[in-house]
Amino acid sequence: MIDKSLFLEKKVAFHTLGCKLNFSETSTIARALTEEGFIKVKYDEFADVYLINTCSVTEIADKKCRQAIKKAIRQNPNAFVVVTGCFAQLKPLTIAEMEGVDLVLGSNEKFKMADYLGDLQKKASGEVHAGKIMTNKEFFPSYSMGDRTRTFLKVQDGCDYFCSYCTIPLARGKSRNADIKTTIELAKKAASEGAQEIILTGVNIGDFGKSTNETFFQLVQELDKVEEIKRFRISSIEPNLLSDEIIEYVARSSKFMPHFHIPLQSGSNKVLALMKRKYNRELFAHRVDKIKSLIPHAFIGVDVIVGVRGETSAHFNEALEFIHGLDISQLHVFTYSERPNTKALTIEHVVPIPERKLRSQILHQVSDKKTRHFYNQFVGQTASVLLEGSENEGMMNGFSENYLKVKVPFDASLKNTIQKVKLKSFISDEMVFDVELMD
């Protein structure tokens, strides 16, 4: 039996790598540990326990995990170091062998962290608790609170798609979710703690309802009725699951913001087939056209991967031309890196690393051009912005309904409030609007 009195007044620090889903889960773990008596501190402060919640989408994510572990050990060589998340689920023994690591927890075990901490004494080598995620059907609801003004609400976990380049199903398991009733209750709980805006997040949120015989569209409709929350945003959703009826509903809704994030991954149908994606570029173009026809001012962010195995120069140029023609607001460009145990490794054509970097640079330039064009359309207009709490050189940031970033002079009383502003000028170098607060 663990003596949890050992946790009282102990300091714990958290470091999150990767996606919004990870942030929501880290925040939930932090609340659970503070309820056990821990005191939460910043990661660059001295702590008795350091927790790193990892990502493993790319090789860079793995590297950042190793750097975070080393930073914790530098700050307190005697600290108890816990590593969890996707990298921990995929490579638990590798992490356990790293100097200073005491505990490695898999994707499910992290939600029962207090049960594994023991007496918090350093170990000769890392202790591993990582179950078989592919057979797991348990869903752990999560939401972020306190770390950021906007709240990330986890509505779904896992993925059944098994794209050829991706390890996420191996780290997260099969698609699963809580039912709509439970999800609504969690949203209301977040609202009671001060949430003004909730971002729906997960691994494949459009797949919501598969495990409860419900649908994501039904969830959207029910969340729209939650009076306590002023704003909702839909995070990354697969184009084949972003139905026209969802787009039409968002266009009518006063709570769901005109903001979409849709993974394209490639603008070449041949590459999409190699990736084992469940749509073609024609469907993607239809989704973008549908959004813009109903919500012309909507922000559309798009994920793209460059340099995947099988992507020839002709494929990339075809994709580049397609992306140029899309009325989108921003690209999130990822450079492909080989991941163990993925089907893409069987594809013979390998894009050289320098060529991958060049293609990434090209698409980053396209993204900058599109974002500047999108922002410039709104100079002189008014917007409602939710202001963040952190201060940066005497200023504070916020985001409009359609995800325009703004800055105003810092005023602590404005934190987590929605203010009407006039968009005076777009500061291109900073990708932010200088604004005037309106009464």
C-alpha positions in Angstrom: 0.0 0.0 0.0 1.4 3.4 -1.0 1.8 6.0 1.7 0.5 9.0 -0.2 1.3 11.3 2.8 4.8 11.3 1.2 3.4 13.4 -1.5 2.4 16.3 0.7 4.2 19.6 -0.1 6.4 17.9 -2.7 7.0 20.0 -5.7 6.1 18.7 -9.2 6.9 20.2 -12.6 5.4 19.3 -16.0 6.7 19.5 -19.5 4.4 18.7 -22.5 5.6 17.9 -26.0 3.4 17.6 -29.1 -0.3 18.2 -29.6 -3.2 19.9 -27.9 -4.4 16.5 -26.7 -1.2 16.1 -24.7 -1.7 19.5 -23.1 -5.2 18.5 -22.0 -4.0 15.3 -20.5 -1.0 16.9 -18.7 -3.4 19.4 -17.2 -5.7 16.6 -16.0 -2.7 14.7 -14.5 -1.5 17.9 -12.8 -4.9 18.4 -11.1 -4.9 14.8 -9.9 -1.5 15.1 -8.4 -2.2 18.5 -6.7 -5.3 16.8 -5.1 -2.8 14.2 -3.7 -0.9 17.0 -2.0 1.7 18.0 -4.6 2.6 21.6 -5.3 2.8 22.5 -9.0 5.8 24.6 -10.1 7.3 25.6 -13.4 9.5 23.2 -15.3 12.5 25.5 -15.1 12.2 25.6 -11.3 13.6 23.2 -8.7 11.2 20.3 -8.2 11.0 16.9 -6.4 9.3 15.3 -9.3 9.5 16.1 -13.0 7.0 14.7 -15.5 7.6 14.7 -19.3 4.5 13.9 -21.4 6.0 12.9 -24.7 5.2 12.9 -28.4 6.6 10.6 -31.1 5.1 11.9 -34.3 8.6 12.7 -35.7 12.2 12.0 -34.9 12.5 15.6 -33.7 9.8 14.9 -31.1 11.9 12.0 -29.8 15.0 14.3 -29.5 13.0 16.9 -27.6 12.0 14.3 -25.1 15.6 13.4 -24.4 16.5 17.0 -24.0 13.6 17.5 -21.5 14.8 14.6 -19.4 18.4 16.0 -19.3 17.1 19.4 -18.3 15.2 17.9 -15.4 18.2 16.1 -14.2 20.4 19.2 -14.5 18.0 21.1 -12.3 17.8 18.5 -9.6 20.0 15.4 -9.9 18.0 13.8 -7.1 14.6 14.5 -8.6 12.2 11.6 -9.4 11.8 11.7 -13.2 8.7 10.3 -14.9 8.3 9.9 -18.6 4.9 9.1 -20.2 3.0 9.7 -23.5 3.4 8.3 -27.0 7.2 7.9 -27.0 6.9 6.1 -23.6 4.3 3.8 -25.0 6.3 3.0 -28.1 9.8 2.8 -26.6 9.4 2.2 -22.9 12.6 0.1 -22.5 14.7 2.6 -24.4 13.5 5.4 -22.1 14.0 3.3 -19.0 17.6 3.0 -19.9 18.2 6.7 -20.0 20.2 8.1 -17.2 18.1 9.6 -14.4 14.7 8.2 -15.5 12.9 6.5 -12.6 9.4 5.7 -14.0 8.0 5.1 -17.5 4.3 5.0 -17.9 2.3 4.0 -20.9 -0.6 5.9 -22.5 -3.2 4.5 -20.1 -1.1 4.2 -17.0 -0.3 7.9 -16.8 -3.9 8.6 -15.6 -3.2 6.6 -12.5 0.2 8.1 -11.9 -0.1 8.5 -8.1 -0.4 4.7 -7.9 3.0 4.2 -9.4 5.1 6.9 -7.7 6.0 4.8 -4.7 8.2 6.5 -2.1 9.7 8.9 -4.8 13.2 7.5 -4.2 15.6 7.4 -7.1 16.0 4.1 -8.9 19.0 2.3 -10.4 17.1 2.0 -13.6 13.7 3.1 -14.9 10.6 1.1 -13.8 8.2 0.4 -16.7 4.4 0.1 -16.6 3.1 0.1 -20.2 0.2 -2.2 -21.1 -1.0 -3.4 -24.5 -2.7 -0.3 -25.8 -4.2 -2.0 -28.9 -6.6 -4.1 -26.7 -7.6 -1.3 -24.4 -11.1 0.1 -24.6 -10.9 2.5 -21.6 -11.3 6.2 -22.2 -9.9 8.8 -19.9 -11.6 12.3 -20.3 -9.3 15.3 -19.9 -9.3 19.0 -20.2 -6.7 21.7 -19.8 -7.2 24.5 -17.3 -4.9 27.2 -15.9 -2.0 26.6 -18.3 -3.7 28.6 -21.1 -6.8 30.8 -21.4 -8.4 28.6 -24.0 -9.4 25.1 -22.7 -8.6 21.9 -24.7 -11.3 19.3 -24.1 -10.4 15.8 -25.0 -13.5 14.2 -26.6 -11.8 11.2 -28.3 -8.7 9.1 -28.2 -7.0 6.5 -30.5 -7.3 6.0 -34.2 -8.4 3.1 -36.5 -6.9 4.5 -39.7 -3.3 3.2 -39.7 -1.9 5.6 -42.3 1.3 4.2 -43.7 3.6 6.9 -42.2 2.1 7.1 -38.7 2.7 5.5 -35.3 -0.1 7.1 -33.4 -2.4 4.1 -33.5 0.4 2.0 -32.0 0.9 4.6 -29.2 -2.8 5.5 -28.6 -4.8 2.4 -29.5 -8.2 2.1 -31.2 -10.7 4.9 -31.5 -12.8 5.4 -28.4 -14.7 8.1 -26.5 -17.0 8.9 -23.6 -20.6 9.4 -24.4 -22.1 12.7 -25.2 -23.7 13.2 -21.8 -20.3 12.7 -20.0 -18.6 15.0 -22.4 -21.2 17.7 -21.9 -20.7 17.4 -18.1 -17.0 17.8 -18.5 -17.5 20.9 -20.6 -19.7 22.4 -17.9 -17.1 21.6 -15.3 -14.5 23.5 -17.3 -16.9 26.4 -17.6 -17.4 26.4 -13.8 -13.7 26.8 -13.5 -13.6 29.9 -15.8 -13.4 28.5 -19.3 -14.6 31.0 -21.9 -13.6 29.0 -25.0 -13.3 25.2 -25.5 -11.3 23.6 -28.2 -12.4 20.0 -29.0 -9.4 17.8 -29.4 -8.5 14.2 -29.8 -6.5 11.9 -32.1 -9.3 11.6 -34.7 -12.2 13.7 -33.3 -14.4 13.2 -36.4 -14.6 9.5 -35.4 -16.3 10.5 -32.1 -19.1 8.2 -31.3 -17.9 4.9 -32.8 -17.6 3.4 -29.3 -20.9 4.8 -28.0 -23.2 4.6 -31.1 -23.2 8.4 -31.5 -21.8 10.9 -33.9 -19.5 13.9 -33.8 -22.2 16.0 -35.4 -24.6 15.1 -32.6 -21.9 16.1 -30.1 -21.5 19.5 -31.8 -25.2 20.1 -31.7 -25.4 19.3 -27.9 -22.3 21.4 -27.0 -23.9 24.3 -28.9 -26.6 24.2 -26.2 -24.2 24.7 -23.3 -25.0 28.2 -22.1 -22.0 28.4 -19.8 -19.5 28.3 -22.7 -19.3 31.3 -25.1 -17.0 29.8 -27.7 -16.1 26.4 -29.2 -13.5 25.5 -31.8 -13.1 22.3 -33.7 -9.5 21.2 -33.8 -7.9 19.0 -36.5 -10.6 16.9 -38.2 -10.2 14.6 -41.2 -11.6 15.9 -44.4 -13.7 12.8 -45.0 -15.2 13.2 -41.6 -15.9 17.0 -41.8 -19.2 16.6 -43.4 -21.1 19.3 -45.3 -23.8 19.3 -42.5 -21.1 20.1 -39.9 -19.8 23.0 -42.0 -23.4 24.2 -42.5 -24.1 24.0 -38.8 -20.9 25.9 -37.9 -22.0 28.6 -40.4 -25.3 29.1 -38.5 -23.9 28.7 -35.0 -23.0 31.7 -32.8 -20.8 29.6 -30.5 -18.8 27.5 -32.9 -16.1 29.8 -34.3 -15.3 30.2 -38.0 -12.1 28.3 -37.7 -11.2 24.9 -39.2 -8.0 22.8 -39.1 -8.0 20.1 -41.8 -5.1 17.7 -42.5 -4.4 17.5 -46.2 -0.9 15.8 -45.9 -0.4 15.8 -49.7 -1.9 17.6 -52.7 -1.1 14.6 -54.9 -3.6 11.8 -55.2 -0.9 9.2 -55.8 0.9 10.2 -52.6 -2.4 10.2 -50.7 -2.8 6.6 -51.8 0.7 5.7 -50.7 -0.1 7.3 -47.3 -3.3 5.2 -47.1 -5.4 8.3 -46.5 -9.2 8.0 -46.8 -9.9 10.8 -49.3 -8.6 12.4 -52.5 -7.6 16.0 -53.2 -10.9 16.6 -55.0 -12.8 15.9 -51.7 -10.5 18.2 -49.9 -11.0 21.0 -52.3 -14.7 20.6 -52.0 -14.5 21.0 -48.2 -12.5 24.2 -48.6 -14.9 25.6 -51.2 -17.9 24.6 -49.0 -16.5 26.5 -46.0 -15.6 29.6 -48.0 -19.0 29.7 -49.8 -20.8 29.8 -46.4 -18.2 31.5 -44.2 -15.9 33.7 -46.4 -14.0 35.0 -43.3 -13.2 31.5 -41.9 -9.7 30.7 -41.0 -8.6 27.4 -42.5 -5.3 25.8 -41.3 -4.0 22.8 -43.2 -1.4 20.1 -42.3 1.0 19.0 -45.0 3.8 16.4 -44.9 6.7 16.7 -47.3 9.3 14.2 -48.3 7.4 11.0 -47.6 8.6 7.8 -49.2 7.3 7.6 -52.7 7.0 11.4 -53.2 8.8 12.2 -56.4 9.6 15.7 -57.6 6.7 15.5 -60.0 4.3 14.5 -57.1 5.6 17.4 -55.0 5.2 20.0 -57.9 1.7 18.7 -58.5 0.9 19.1 -54.8 2.4 22.5 -54.7 0.2 23.7 -57.6 -2.8 22.3 -55.9 -2.0 24.1 -52.6 -1.4 27.4 -54.4 -5.0 27.2 -55.7 -6.6 26.5 -52.2 -8.2 29.4 -50.4 -6.7 28.6 -47.1 -5.1 30.7 -44.3 -2.1 28.7 -43.1 0.0 25.6 -43.6 1.4 23.5 -40.8 4.4 21.9 -42.6 5.9 18.7 -41.3 9.1 17.1 -42.7 8.7 13.3 -43.0 10.9 11.2 -40.8 11.0 7.4 -40.9 9.1 5.8 -38.0 9.7 2.2 -36.9 7.0 -0.4 -37.6 5.2 1.7 -40.2 4.2 0.4 -43.7 5.8 3.4 -45.4 9.2 1.8 -44.8 8.4 -0.8 -47.5 8.2 2.0 -50.2 11.4 1.9 -52.1 11.7 5.6 -53.3 13.4 7.5 -50.5 13.5 11.3 -50.7 17.0 12.6 -49.7 17.1 14.7 -46.5 18.3 17.9 -48.2 15.4 17.6 -50.7 12.9 17.1 -47.8 14.2 20.3 -46.2 14.0 22.2 -49.5 10.4 21.2 -50.0 9.6 22.2 -46.5 11.1 25.7 -47.0 9.1 26.1 -50.2 5.8 25.3 -48.4 6.7 27.5 -45.5 7.0 30.4 -47.9 3.6 29.6 -49.4 2.1 29.5 -46.0 3.5 32.9 -45.1 2.1 34.4 -48.2 -1.3 32.9 -47.6 -1.4 34.0 -44.0 -0.4 37.6 -44.8 -3.1 37.7 -47.5 -5.7 36.4 -45.1 -4.8 38.9 -42.4 -4.7 41.9 -44.7 -8.3 41.3 -45.6 -9.4 42.4 -42.1 -7.5 45.7 -41.6 -9.9 48.3 -40.3 -12.6 45.9 -39.3 -13.8 45.0 -35.8 -13.5 41.7 -34.0 -14.2 40.1 -30.7 -11.0 38.7 -29.1 -10.4 36.4 -26.1 -7.4 37.8 -24.3 -4.6 35.6 -22.9 -3.1 36.2 -19.5 0.6 36.1 -20.1 2.6 39.4 -20.4 5.2 39.8 -23.1 7.1 43.1 -23.2 4.2 45.0 -21.7 1.7 43.4 -24.1 -0.9 40.6 -24.0 -2.2 38.5 -26.9 -5.7 37.4 -27.9 -7.5 35.6 -30.8 -10.5 36.7 -32.7 -13.4 34.6 -33.7 -11.6 33.6 -36.9 -8.2 33.1 -35.2 -6.6 36.4 -36.0 -3.9 37.0 -33.4 -3.9 40.5 -31.8 -2.0 42.3 -29.1 -3.0 45.0 -26.7 -1.2 46.7 -23.7 -1.1 44.3 -20.8 -3.9 44.7 -18.3 -4.4 41.8 -15.8 -8.1 42.7 -15.4 -8.6 41.8 -19.1 -7.3 38.2 -18.8 -9.8 35.6 -20.0 -12.2 38.2 -21.1 -13.7 38.7 -24.6 -13.2 42.3 -25.8 -14.4 44.1 -28.9 -11.5 45.6 -30.8 -10.7 47.5 -34.0 -8.0 45.9 -36.1 -5.8 48.9 -36.8 -2.9 47.5 -38.6 -1.3 44.1 -39.4 2.3 43.8 -38.2 3.5 41.4 -40.9 6.9 40.5 -39.3 5.1 39.4 -36.1 2.0 37.9 -37.8 -0.2 39.9 -35.3 -2.7 42.8 -35.4 -2.2 46.1 -33.5 -5.7 46.9 -32.2 -7.7 49.5 -30.4 -10.0 48.4 -27.6 -13.6 49.5 -28.1 -16.2 50.3 -25.4 
